[in-house]
């Protein structure tokens, strides 16, 4: 893939029209937190038929899985196995559409993408890949259609990049149930989520090293006794994406909330589940970064053509031209990364964690540099909110921390190289 298809460009035009109508007029309200992102996302899903598309896809997938399980239980011949087993993204086969959608939204209001991406790309996908049929039927239909909002909770106050080793949230067995205690932080959608996927360590009371204890994955619903959702944090950027803390005080969890309903999951423990999610999330960062770069690129070219100093457009000055040229190089490089990821997805080849980390590392740094240079190019105007480049700079910086800090990406890339 070396360019966007005609269909991609048609979708882009429709998305831009939606953004101009529904997002840009509400940017100040979204950025201040006065307006919730979820109604906007639901309207987007409704107008583009995404809710119907994902709903039908999940319904068909679950029907096929049910037919296979019933046939297996009855000792009958199994129905033809689908080409792609359930367990991927709810948008499998629609990666190009989602890349366009993510890119266009990120360039205007990246918080919408974060709220949507965590709910579906992390919350729903984890349930889809690790849940039993009953669990998928219980939670997936409402999440993939955005009727309900999901959160994905792994980060803790004292763990940071040491997500597993430093994890203190734990569960203990209590008969057939589990008792959950602990705290999570920096959880996207956390303050308002209806469904929360939570990672916790199993405390078997055997004195085993806490760093090495098994990690289990549970699904909680809003309002459960002992489960408290904190208020949204005040942040540097991504204001339209609510982020907060979660508190667990002796939350009783029945076994049907343990994804897979077994401690010995065929896909490994929660660490394996999270690593798969990290890979997808880091590729998604490249899509978001491209949106930031494209919008800065567009705004700066327009400004360079129209802003005059000393009797001429500032685009005639070589230092301004240098900034524009570097933005173009960044745009081409990150877009090529996105094209490569899309082409591989179509071929059924997912990037390794090291490859995804390399994409995230480069794209996030490129987007942040471009956005900061956009502020500089605009001068005093760039520091003012009405010109929007300052918002893009604040949002872009989050990409260097989001989905794992860039320092930890270096480690993952290097480990991948040394393991060859």
C-alpha positions as CSV (number, residue, x, y, z in Angstrom):
1,X,0.0,0.0,0.0
2,X,1.5,3.3,-1.1
3,X,-1.5,5.7,-1.1
4,X,-5.0,6.0,0.3
5,X,-7.7,4.3,-1.9
6,X,-10.6,6.2,-3.5
7,X,-12.8,4.6,-0.8
8,X,-10.5,5.8,1.9
9,X,-10.7,9.4,0.5
10,X,-14.5,9.2,0.3
11,X,-14.6,8.1,3.9
12,X,-12.2,10.9,4.9
13,X,-14.4,13.5,3.3
14,X,-17.4,12.2,5.2
15,X,-15.5,12.1,8.4
16,X,-14.3,15.7,8.0
17,X,-17.9,16.8,7.3
18,X,-19.0,15.2,10.6
19,X,-16.0,16.8,12.4
20,X,-16.8,20.2,11.1
21,X,-20.5,19.8,12.1
22,X,-20.2,18.0,15.4
23,X,-16.7,18.4,16.8
24,X,-15.1,21.7,15.9
25,X,-18.1,23.8,17.2
26,X,-17.8,21.9,20.5
27,X,-14.0,21.9,21.0
28,X,-14.0,24.3,23.8
29,X,-16.7,22.4,25.7
30,X,-15.0,19.1,25.1
31,X,-11.6,20.5,26.1
32,X,-13.0,22.0,29.3
33,X,-14.8,18.8,30.3
34,X,-18.1,20.6,30.1
35,X,-19.2,18.2,27.3
36,X,-18.8,14.4,27.6
37,X,-17.1,12.7,24.7
38,X,-19.4,9.7,24.6
39,X,-22.5,11.2,23.0
40,X,-20.3,12.5,20.2
41,X,-18.7,9.1,19.7
42,X,-22.2,7.4,19.7
43,X,-23.4,9.9,17.1
44,X,-20.4,9.2,15.0
45,X,-21.1,5.5,15.2
46,X,-24.7,6.0,14.3
47,X,-24.2,8.3,11.4
48,X,-21.5,6.0,9.8
49,X,-23.3,2.8,10.6
50,X,-20.3,1.6,12.7
51,X,-22.6,0.5,15.5
52,X,-24.6,-1.7,13.1
53,X,-21.5,-3.0,11.4
54,X,-19.7,-4.0,14.7
55,X,-23.0,-5.3,16.2
56,X,-23.7,-7.6,13.3
57,X,-20.1,-8.8,13.2
58,X,-20.1,-9.7,16.8
59,X,-23.5,-11.4,16.6
60,X,-22.4,-13.6,13.7
61,X,-19.1,-14.4,15.4
62,X,-20.9,-15.5,18.6
63,X,-23.5,-17.5,16.7
64,X,-20.7,-19.5,14.9
65,X,-18.9,-20.0,18.2
66,X,-22.1,-21.2,19.8
67,X,-22.9,-23.6,16.9
68,X,-19.4,-25.1,17.2
69,X,-19.6,-25.5,21.0
70,X,-23.1,-27.1,20.8
71,X,-21.9,-29.5,18.1
72,X,-18.9,-30.4,20.1
73,X,-21.0,-31.1,23.2
74,X,-23.4,-33.3,21.2
75,X,-20.6,-35.2,19.4
76,X,-21.8,-34.0,16.0
77,X,-19.6,-32.9,13.1
78,X,-18.3,-29.4,13.7
79,X,-19.5,-26.6,11.5
80,X,-16.8,-25.2,9.1
81,X,-14.2,-23.3,11.1
82,X,-14.2,-19.6,10.3
83,X,-11.0,-18.4,8.5
84,X,-10.2,-16.1,11.4
85,X,-10.9,-17.3,14.9
86,X,-12.7,-14.9,17.2
87,X,-10.1,-13.1,19.3
88,X,-9.0,-10.2,17.1
89,X,-10.2,-6.7,17.1
90,X,-13.9,-5.9,16.6
91,X,-12.8,-3.9,13.6
92,X,-11.0,-6.8,11.9
93,X,-11.2,-6.3,8.1
94,X,-11.9,-2.6,8.6
95,X,-8.4,-1.4,9.5
96,X,-8.2,1.2,6.7
97,X,-11.5,2.7,7.7
98,X,-10.4,3.0,11.3
99,X,-7.0,4.4,10.3
100,X,-8.8,7.2,8.4
101,X,-11.3,7.8,11.2
102,X,-8.6,7.8,13.9
103,X,-6.3,10.1,11.9
104,X,-9.0,12.7,11.2
105,X,-10.3,12.8,14.7
106,X,-6.9,12.9,16.3
107,X,-6.0,16.0,14.3
108,X,-8.9,17.8,15.9
109,X,-9.8,16.2,19.2
110,X,-7.5,13.3,20.1
111,X,-9.3,12.7,23.4
112,X,-12.3,11.3,21.4
113,X,-10.0,8.7,19.9
114,X,-8.5,7.8,23.2
115,X,-11.9,7.3,24.8
116,X,-13.2,5.2,21.9
117,X,-10.0,3.3,21.4
118,X,-9.6,2.2,25.0
119,X,-13.2,1.1,25.2
120,X,-13.2,-1.0,22.1
121,X,-9.6,-1.6,21.2
122,X,-8.6,-2.6,24.7
123,X,-11.7,-3.4,26.7
124,X,-13.8,-5.2,24.1
125,X,-10.7,-6.9,22.4
126,X,-9.5,-8.3,25.7
127,X,-13.0,-9.8,26.4
128,X,-13.1,-11.1,22.8
129,X,-9.7,-12.8,23.0
130,X,-9.9,-14.3,26.5
131,X,-13.6,-14.6,27.4
132,X,-15.9,-17.6,27.3
133,X,-18.8,-17.6,25.0
134,X,-21.1,-16.6,27.8
135,X,-18.8,-13.8,28.8
136,X,-18.6,-12.5,25.3
137,X,-22.4,-12.6,24.9
138,X,-22.7,-10.8,28.3
139,X,-20.5,-7.8,27.6
140,X,-19.4,-7.5,23.9
141,X,-22.6,-6.4,22.1
142,X,-23.0,-3.3,24.2
143,X,-19.3,-2.3,24.2
144,X,-18.6,-2.6,20.5
145,X,-21.7,-0.5,19.7
146,X,-20.7,2.1,22.3
147,X,-24.0,1.6,24.2
148,X,-21.7,1.0,27.2
149,X,-18.2,2.4,27.8
150,X,-15.3,0.1,28.8
151,X,-12.1,0.8,30.7
152,X,-8.9,-1.3,30.8
153,X,-7.2,-1.1,34.1
154,X,-3.6,-2.2,34.6
155,X,-1.6,0.9,35.7
156,X,-1.1,1.5,39.4
157,X,0.3,4.5,41.4
158,X,3.6,2.8,42.2
159,X,4.1,0.5,39.2
160,X,4.4,2.9,36.2
161,X,6.3,1.1,33.4
162,X,6.9,-1.9,35.8
163,X,3.3,-2.8,35.2
164,X,3.5,-6.5,36.3
165,X,6.4,-6.5,38.7
166,X,5.1,-3.5,40.7
167,X,1.4,-4.6,40.6
168,X,-0.1,-4.5,44.1
169,X,-3.8,-5.0,43.3
170,X,-4.6,-8.6,44.3
171,X,-7.3,-11.2,44.5
172,X,-7.7,-14.0,47.1
173,X,-9.8,-17.0,46.7
174,X,-12.9,-17.2,48.9
175,X,-14.7,-20.4,48.2
176,X,-15.8,-20.3,44.6
177,X,-15.4,-16.5,44.6
178,X,-12.5,-14.1,44.6
179,X,-12.0,-11.0,46.8
180,X,-10.4,-8.0,45.0
181,X,-8.4,-5.2,46.7
182,X,-6.2,-2.5,45.4
183,X,-6.1,0.6,43.3
184,X,-5.5,1.6,39.7
185,X,-4.6,5.0,38.2
186,X,-4.4,6.9,34.9
187,X,-7.3,4.8,33.7
188,X,-8.9,6.2,30.5
189,X,-12.7,6.2,30.8
190,X,-12.2,5.2,34.5
191,X,-14.5,7.8,36.0
192,X,-17.5,6.9,33.8
193,X,-17.0,3.4,32.5
194,X,-19.9,0.9,32.7
195,X,-17.6,-2.1,32.3
196,X,-14.0,-2.4,33.5
197,X,-11.4,-5.0,32.6
198,X,-9.1,-5.3,35.7
199,X,-5.7,-7.0,36.0
200,X,-4.8,-8.3,39.5
201,X,-2.3,-10.7,41.1
202,X,-3.4,-13.9,42.7
203,X,-2.4,-14.1,46.3
204,X,-2.4,-17.8,47.3
205,X,-1.0,-17.1,50.7
206,X,2.0,-19.3,50.1
207,X,4.7,-16.6,50.6
208,X,5.6,-16.6,46.9
209,X,7.5,-13.6,45.6
210,X,4.9,-10.9,44.8
211,X,6.6,-10.0,41.6
212,X,6.1,-13.5,40.2
213,X,2.6,-14.2,41.2
214,X,0.0,-15.1,38.5
215,X,-1.9,-12.3,36.9
216,X,-5.6,-12.8,36.4
217,X,-8.0,-10.7,34.4
218,X,-11.5,-9.9,35.6
219,X,-14.5,-7.9,34.4
220,X,-16.3,-5.6,36.7
221,X,-19.6,-3.6,36.2
222,X,-20.2,-0.1,37.4
223,X,-21.9,0.1,40.9
224,X,-20.6,-3.1,42.3
225,X,-20.2,-3.1,46.1
226,X,-16.7,-2.0,47.1
227,X,-15.9,-0.6,43.7
228,X,-15.3,3.1,43.5
229,X,-14.6,5.2,40.4
230,X,-12.7,8.4,41.1
231,X,-13.3,11.9,39.6
232,X,-11.5,12.8,36.4
233,X,-7.9,14.1,36.7
234,X,-6.9,17.5,35.5
235,X,-4.3,17.0,32.8
236,X,-1.9,18.8,30.5
237,X,-3.7,17.5,27.4
238,X,-6.3,15.0,26.2
239,X,-8.9,17.0,28.2
240,X,-11.8,15.4,26.3
241,X,-10.7,11.9,27.4
242,X,-11.7,11.4,31.1
243,X,-8.9,9.7,33.1
244,X,-9.1,8.7,36.7
245,X,-8.5,6.3,39.6
246,X,-10.3,3.1,40.5
247,X,-10.5,1.7,44.0
248,X,-11.3,-1.9,45.1
249,X,-12.3,-2.6,48.7
250,X,-13.1,-6.2,49.2
251,X,-15.0,-6.5,45.9
252,X,-16.5,-9.9,45.7
253,X,-16.1,-11.5,42.2
254,X,-17.9,-14.6,41.2
255,X,-16.0,-17.0,38.9
256,X,-18.0,-15.9,35.8
257,X,-16.1,-12.6,36.0
258,X,-12.7,-14.2,35.6
259,X,-12.0,-14.1,31.9
260,X,-12.0,-17.6,30.6
261,X,-13.4,-18.8,33.9
262,X,-10.1,-20.5,34.7
263,X,-6.8,-19.6,36.3
264,X,-5.0,-21.7,33.7
265,X,-6.1,-19.9,30.6
266,X,-5.0,-21.4,27.3
267,X,-3.7,-18.0,26.2
268,X,-1.4,-17.7,29.2
269,X,-2.0,-15.5,32.3
270,X,-2.9,-11.9,32.2
271,X,0.6,-10.9,31.2
272,X,0.2,-12.5,27.8
273,X,-3.2,-10.8,27.4
274,X,-1.7,-7.4,28.2
275,X,1.3,-7.8,25.9
276,X,-1.1,-8.4,23.0
277,X,-3.0,-5.3,23.9
278,X,0.2,-3.3,24.2
279,X,1.1,-4.2,20.6
280,X,-2.2,-3.1,19.2
281,X,-2.2,0.1,21.3
282,X,1.2,1.1,20.2
283,X,0.3,0.6,16.5
284,X,-2.7,2.8,17.2
285,X,-0.4,5.5,18.5
286,X,1.2,5.8,15.1
287,X,-2.3,6.3,13.6
288,X,-3.0,9.1,16.1
289,X,0.4,10.7,15.6
290,X,-0.3,10.8,11.8
291,X,-3.5,12.7,12.5
292,X,-1.6,15.3,14.7
293,X,1.1,15.7,12.0
294,X,-1.4,16.1,9.2
295,X,-3.4,18.8,11.0
296,X,-0.2,20.7,12.1
297,X,1.0,20.4,8.5
298,X,-2.2,21.8,7.1
299,X,-2.5,24.6,9.6
300,X,1.2,25.7,9.1
301,X,1.1,25.7,5.3
302,X,-2.1,27.8,5.4
303,X,-0.6,30.2,8.0
304,X,2.7,30.5,6.1
305,X,0.8,31.5,3.0
306,X,-1.3,34.1,4.7
307,X,0.7,35.6,7.5
308,X,2.8,38.5,6.4
309,X,5.8,40.2,7.9
310,X,8.1,42.8,6.4
311,X,5.8,43.0,3.4
312,X,5.8,39.3,2.4
313,X,4.3,36.0,3.4
314,X,6.4,34.2,6.1
315,X,6.5,31.2,3.8
316,X,9.1,33.0,1.8
317,X,11.6,32.9,4.7
318,X,14.0,30.0,4.7
319,X,13.7,29.2,8.4
320,X,10.0,28.8,8.0
321,X,10.5,26.7,4.9
322,X,12.9,24.5,6.9
323,X,10.2,23.9,9.5
324,X,7.6,23.0,6.8
325,X,10.1,20.7,5.0
326,X,10.8,18.8,8.3
327,X,7.1,18.5,8.9
328,X,6.7,17.0,5.4
329,X,9.5,14.4,6.1
330,X,7.8,13.4,9.3
331,X,4.4,13.2,7.6
332,X,5.8,10.9,4.9
333,X,7.7,8.7,7.3
334,X,4.8,8.2,9.7
335,X,2.3,7.7,6.9
336,X,4.5,5.0,5.4
337,X,4.6,3.3,8.8
338,X,0.8,3.4,8.9
339,X,0.6,2.0,5.3
340,X,2.9,-0.8,6.2
341,X,0.8,-1.7,9.3
342,X,-2.4,-1.7,7.2
343,X,-0.9,-3.9,4.5
344,X,0.4,-6.4,7.1
345,X,-3.0,-6.5,8.8
346,X,-4.7,-7.3,5.5
347,X,-2.2,-10.1,5.1
348,X,-3.0,-11.4,8.6
349,X,0.5,-10.6,9.9
350,X,0.6,-8.7,13.1
351,X,3.7,-6.8,14.2
352,X,5.8,-8.0,17.1
353,X,5.8,-6.1,20.3
354,X,9.3,-4.8,19.4
355,X,8.1,-3.6,16.0
356,X,5.0,-1.9,17.5
357,X,7.2,-0.3,20.1
358,X,9.5,1.1,17.4
359,X,6.5,2.5,15.6
360,X,5.2,4.1,18.7
361,X,8.6,5.5,19.7
362,X,9.3,7.2,16.3
363,X,5.7,8.4,15.6
364,X,5.1,9.9,19.0
365,X,8.4,11.8,19.0
366,X,7.8,13.0,15.4
367,X,4.3,14.2,16.3
368,X,5.5,16.0,19.4
369,X,8.3,17.7,17.5
370,X,6.0,18.7,14.6
371,X,3.4,20.1,17.0
372,X,5.9,22.1,19.0
373,X,7.4,23.5,15.8
374,X,3.9,24.4,14.7
375,X,3.5,26.5,17.9
376,X,6.8,28.2,17.2
377,X,5.9,28.9,13.5
378,X,2.7,30.6,14.7
379,X,4.7,32.7,17.1
380,X,2.6,34.5,19.7
381,X,-0.6,33.3,18.0
382,X,0.6,29.7,18.5
383,X,0.5,30.2,22.2
384,X,-3.2,31.3,22.1
385,X,-5.9,28.6,22.3
386,X,-8.0,30.0,19.4
387,X,-5.3,29.0,16.9
388,X,-5.5,25.3,18.1
389,X,-1.9,24.4,17.6
390,X,-1.2,24.7,21.3
391,X,-3.9,22.1,21.9
392,X,-2.2,19.8,19.3
393,X,1.1,20.3,21.1
394,X,-0.4,19.3,24.5
395,X,-2.2,16.3,23.0
396,X,0.9,15.2,21.0
397,X,3.1,15.1,24.1
398,X,0.7,12.5,25.7
399,X,1.7,10.1,22.9
400,X,5.2,9.9,24.3
401,X,3.8,8.6,27.6
402,X,0.6,7.0,26.5
403,X,0.7,3.2,26.0
404,X,4.0,3.0,27.9
405,X,6.6,5.7,28.1
406,X,9.0,6.1,25.2
407,X,11.9,5.1,27.6
408,X,10.3,1.6,28.0
409,X,9.8,1.4,24.2
410,X,13.5,1.6,23.7
411,X,13.9,-1.4,26.0
412,X,11.3,-3.4,24.1
413,X,12.9,-2.6,20.7
414,X,16.4,-3.5,22.0
415,X,15.3,-6.7,23.6
416,X,13.6,-7.7,20.3
417,X,16.8,-7.1,18.4
418,X,19.0,-8.9,20.8
419,X,16.7,-11.9,20.9
420,X,17.1,-12.5,17.2
